[in-house]
Amino acid sequence: MSPKMTPEDFVKKWNRMFLSEMAAAQSHFLDVCDLGRPSPSYRALPRRI
């Protein structure tokens, strides 16, 4: 399975971002995960109620 986001897409998206580090952290992390895996591993963890 190919990654959802290509390295070129990642650079295009994040090169033009003007958010604070705190505002962009989660989105940036998920995009980094998409570069190397089909989906981030946290989505596979069971939910606790």
Phi, psi and omega in degrees: 000135182276155179297153179289330183233132178277160176302324179295318177298319180299312181297316179300316181292310188274345177290333183252014180279138178235044178259159174290162180301318181294320182291330185260353190302309184293314179300317180297315180300315180296322177293321176298318177299320180295336179292327187249346184221159175297325177204150178298143185292336182296334180291339181273350181285142178292146179278142176259137181251000000 
